[in-house]
Amino acid sequence: MIAFEQADDLWTITLNRPDKANSLTPDMLETLCEITARKDLPKAMILTGAGRVFSAGADLEAARAGLATSPLWERLSGQIADLPCLTIAALNGTLAGGAFGMALACDIRLAVSGAKFFYPVMKLGFLPQPSDPARLAALIGPARAKMILMAGAKIEADEALAWGLIDRIATPDTLLDEARALTADACAAASAHVAAIARLVEPE
């Protein structure tokens, strides 16, 4: 349910459960954590989904069994944020719930025009994963972060772009090509150079 492609200096990780809106199971989260904890890292990584939804968050049955509050979500987003390579979320559709953390932790976010963004923790009675609110507020500001997390707002791609939640809108046919194009310079550079620039951009 996680497809993993290694090509030269670029890794592509695909959430591959389209019949269930790419909702994540414990095994899928464990696999993602294992991949992003590897030592033989690439110079760039793309995270995307199969089908028309990036991810609906936690699998419903697994969420009822405790996955919605699992520390694996925070572990995964922290590992992605700490990667010394260029990370791009190529959002092939709607992004919801706990899956938000993966995208927020990436360096760049591209999305298709039909994507929607929501994080219904207030309605469901859960707290967001610890790092998600701060990452969200850093991108779009505290008030807009509260609109998503506290007011339950569903944001469409055009508004997400205007807010700075995503960086570019692509068509479904060009999404991965555009993501790959953005990795070209990093893939052609030395790994140490990629890591050094990543560190310079990160806030102290």
Buried (B, 14 or more C-beta within 10 A) or exposed (E): BBEEEEEEBBBBBBBBBBEBBBBBBBEBBBBBBEBBEEEEBBBBBBBBBBBBBBBBBBBBEBBEEEBBEBEBBBBBBBBBBEBBBBBBBBBBBBBBBBBBBBBBBBBBBBBBEBBBBBBBBBEEEBEBBEBBBEBBBEBBEEEBBBBBBEEBBBBBBEBBBEBEBBBEBBEEEEBBEBBBEBBEBBBEBEBEEBBEBBEEEEEE
